[in-house]
């Protein structure tokens, strides 16, 4: 959880093809496309005010949990998503 007691809320926004992490009034997001059995993550964005606060890390943690619960895999085209998955051994099995 971020500092100051603000809680995160992650949701799938299929209309905009992105997972959104709501932190207070800010939104970090992971843009994606869907393919059979997998999510292709094309871009991770965190607003400047959230950078350095772990928002992108918490977003990816939530995305990984969501993808795992659906029995899907992740294709990380985004450099951050790729590095994050390779850096978290518990989630490497999600790599497509």
C-alpha positions as CSV (number, residue, x, y, z in Angstrom):
1,X,0.0,0.0,0.0
2,X,1.3,3.5,-0.8
3,X,2.2,6.0,1.9
4,X,-0.4,8.0,3.6
5,X,-3.0,5.3,3.9
6,X,-4.3,5.6,0.3
7,X,-5.3,2.2,-1.0
8,X,-4.8,0.9,-4.5
9,X,-7.7,-0.4,-6.7
10,X,-6.9,-2.4,-9.8
11,X,-9.5,-3.0,-12.5
12,X,-9.6,-4.4,-16.0
13,X,-10.9,-1.7,-18.4
14,X,-11.6,-3.7,-21.6
15,X,-13.1,-0.7,-23.4
16,X,-9.7,0.9,-23.3
17,X,-7.7,-2.3,-23.4
18,X,-5.8,-1.6,-20.2
19,X,-5.5,-2.6,-16.6
20,X,-5.8,0.4,-14.3
21,X,-4.4,0.9,-10.9
22,X,-6.2,3.8,-9.1
23,X,-4.1,5.4,-6.5
24,X,-6.0,8.3,-4.9
25,X,-7.0,10.4,-7.9
26,X,-4.2,9.1,-10.1
27,X,-4.2,6.2,-12.6
28,X,-1.2,4.0,-13.6
29,X,-2.1,1.6,-16.4
30,X,-0.9,-1.3,-18.4
31,X,-2.1,-1.3,-22.1
32,X,-2.7,-4.7,-23.5
33,X,-4.2,-6.7,-26.3
34,X,-5.8,-10.1,-25.9
35,X,-4.9,-13.2,-27.8
36,X,-6.2,-16.7,-27.1
37,X,-4.9,-17.7,-23.7
38,X,-2.6,-14.7,-23.3
39,X,-2.4,-11.0,-22.5
40,X,0.1,-9.0,-24.6
41,X,1.3,-6.1,-22.5
42,X,2.4,-3.3,-24.8
43,X,2.9,-0.3,-22.4
44,X,3.1,0.5,-18.7
45,X,2.5,4.1,-17.7
46,X,2.6,5.8,-14.2
47,X,1.9,9.5,-13.9
48,X,4.9,11.5,-12.8
49,X,3.5,12.0,-9.3
50,X,3.4,8.2,-8.8
51,X,6.9,7.4,-10.1
52,X,9.3,6.1,-7.6
53,X,6.5,5.1,-5.3
54,X,6.1,1.5,-6.5
55,X,2.9,2.1,-8.4
56,X,4.1,0.2,-11.5
57,X,5.3,-2.7,-9.3
58,X,1.9,-2.9,-7.6
59,X,0.2,-2.7,-10.9
60,X,2.2,-5.6,-12.3
61,X,1.6,-7.6,-9.2
62,X,-2.2,-7.2,-9.6
63,X,-2.0,-7.9,-13.4
64,X,0.0,-11.1,-12.7
65,X,-2.6,-12.2,-10.1
66,X,-5.4,-11.5,-12.6
67,X,-3.8,-13.3,-15.4
68,X,-2.9,-16.3,-13.2
69,X,-6.5,-16.5,-12.0
70,X,-7.7,-16.8,-15.6
71,X,-5.2,-19.5,-16.5
72,X,-3.6,-17.2,-19.1
73,X,0.0,-16.2,-19.9
74,X,1.7,-12.8,-20.4
75,X,3.6,-11.7,-23.5
76,X,5.5,-8.6,-22.2
77,X,6.3,-6.4,-25.2
78,X,6.9,-3.5,-22.8
79,X,10.5,-3.3,-21.4
80,X,9.2,-2.6,-17.9
81,X,6.8,-5.6,-17.9
82,X,9.5,-7.9,-19.3
83,X,12.0,-6.8,-16.7
84,X,9.4,-7.1,-13.9
85,X,8.4,-10.6,-14.8
86,X,12.1,-11.7,-15.1
87,X,12.8,-10.1,-11.8
88,X,10.0,-11.9,-9.9
89,X,10.7,-15.6,-9.9
90,X,7.2,-16.4,-8.5
91,X,5.7,-15.0,-11.8
92,X,8.1,-16.2,-14.4
93,X,5.8,-19.1,-15.2
94,X,3.4,-16.6,-16.6
95,X,5.7,-15.7,-19.5
96,X,4.3,-17.0,-22.8
